């Protein structure tokens, strides 16, 4: 899909590094196909030495040579970036933006007729277990979506959604890791409370959530069915589940996702 294309990144931060590492490890591209542009010389030096990729501070030059161009910069600098790279981007190039809250329409205004895909990944792409949602712009063909999906699949799982679902994606899978970290921390506290050393409690809690998530993904069973499989009549698990329901944990998680989604919508309005 991208074996004959140059892939470039404008912005060499954590997301860019996770993606280029995943692509290289997955054999999707060779180091010689990758170029990274960043304003920090030390960051470029690190990426060049660590991954053997080409680096440059010249964003317009990097954009001009890209077959696939990733915009992996913070949302607040997107206007400045587009002003510089917009005229240089070829209409045959595929532009992939991970800038939260920046709509396809905003990008398309500076990149007329260029295929654009907007992506919302989460932080777990750093360990190859991310969740990324793609939304295709009007000039992006299904084949472009397949290219983007394959690249992001190198760092986790991928779904394709309509752009108007991006705020909900942000609320659930974008902000979701933070909610899970709160749960792991709370379970670790509980482990300490019942007698475990702190680090052992964290390991027990984190591996328990990881294993449960893996069961859901790999079996395809509904979480409620898997819960019932470990919930014996009058047993320990149902006693604990009863307390969770009494304390409103389920409702609190729903409210957290709704609040994060609404906040994403509010922030998105500022970038229009």
Protein Blocks (a to p, Z undefined) as FASTA:
>chain_A
ZZmcccddehjafklmmmmmmmmmnomacfklpccddfblklmmmmmmmnopacdfblkl
mmmmpmbdcddbdfklmmmmmmmmmmmpcfkbccddfbehiafklmmmmmghiacddddd
dfklmnopaccdddddfklcfklmmmmmmmmmmnoccddddfklmmmmmmmmmmmmmmmm
mmmmmmmmmmmmnopafklmmmmmmmmmmmmmmmmmmnopafklmmmmmmcghilklmmm
mmmmmnommmmmmmmmmmmmmmmmmmmmmmZZ
